[in-house]
């Protein structure tokens, strides 16, 4: 299984390569960065930390221009072979459309992150076709999953977890297309602000509960009514922590998915163990994927070569 012709993939990481930790969104704790650094160094990688990674400006890791400068510096440095977000939070959406896309195209390197970092993944696909990795390094399982995606060229095969509630929202079928998406709220908020075309793609979505079912309903409805989901070939549902036992006037999250996604007329695969919560798996974004509800699998081409 190979990436689509329009997808820009990066060289596989090897021991001795340099990677750069940056904070495009909220600021991390020094303990988290130390843990991430230790994991990466255990893989034989050399870790650098962006100049503004620990800055603070409200809830963000420094001013927009400084967070952007750290990203651009990482993309422009030929010795840096991967760009790793220290955390998500808020703020990546403010700088996602201002990246040095020429530098990205000249020397592609994967971006690793999720949650608010979805804004960077979407923008990099829109302007460059760059494949990235929806994932993190906190937890042994997450770290092992991310390492495999960065340091090998094997496709990622994610199996449906039959114990998760989103399995009940499944719509049978098979679909092929580039896997695009990430955090549902970030995808929805990108409508009219840099959301790439989703036509011909498999849309991956995950989110954690912050308020209630209306949060998910509004975001899905925005995507539907804007026309953004026109031409989507399938939907893969990741983790939605906080909704497992949540009911609002007899409706659950499954009812919202059945009502909103069921009308799309495309296969829907639930139970993909990627997203928020402890020790999730990681998944490539932007590369060719196959969704198969009979097999209960989502198979995704590597983001590296």
Buried (B, 14 or more C-beta within 10 A) or exposed (E): BEBBEEBBBBBBBEEEBBBBBBBBBBBBEEEBBEBBBEBBEEBEBBBBBBEBBBBEBEEBBBBBEBBBBBBBBBBBBEEBBBBBBBBBBBBBBBBBBEBBBEBBBEBBBBBBBBBBBBBBBBBBBBBBBBBBBBBBBBBEBBBBBBBBBBBEEEBBEBBBBEEBBBBBBBBEBBBBBBBBBBBBBBBBBBBEEBBBEBEEBBBBBBBBBEEEBEBBBEBBBBBBEEEBBEEBBBBBBBBBBBBEEBEEEEBBBBBBBBBBBEEBEBBBBBBBBBBBBEBBBBBBBBBBBBBBBEBBBBBBBBBBE
